[in-house]
């Protein structure tokens, strides 16, 4: 079965509604799954590049600082021991991966659930095009205001240089292509505005 998404005409030319699958845009809301996928996506973005040196990685300390017996001091094999100033860390941090496994079926189900909830809350707006002949931020702001979405994620079917340049200086407006949507950017904006072609591409990709 399919559902129809109303197309808001920005160019001034009347356009018919776009048909999409109710499996992708009419799925039930699964909060637990969305939370799991969002956390995993954000964890995968962590660099994990922190690093400290242990006693083996600190330079120097090759010679025994003093003889084993007869000095009255505790025996020591290297001045790079953690108990000495300039020595290595006892439990040194090392580079690590924070990646969490999320299979493709779960990821797609989370995207479907988010898109469906955006539709139910009327936060998903479909347009025929943004109709920008030149890269003008003022023109884009006017179109977004007319749509009632000054803060939004703009989803394009492909690369549109004029739209990308026009939105570059807008703090609360982001632009991505239909192949670049992810759980985080979909839920991070009050409204999601996508072109009809982008909606069809997303619908096909989620089949």
Buried (B, 14 or more C-beta within 10 A) or exposed (E): EBBEBEBBEBEEEEBEEBEBBEBBBBBEEBEEBBEBBBBBBEBBEEEBEEEEBBBEEBEEBEEEBEEEEEEEEEEBEBBBBEEBEEBBEEEBEEEEEEEEEBEEEBBBBBBBBBBBBBBEEEBBBBBBBBBBEEBEBEBBBEBBEEBEBEEBBBBBBEEBEBBBBBBEEBEEBBBBBBEEBBBEBBBEBEBBBBBBBBBBBBBEEBE
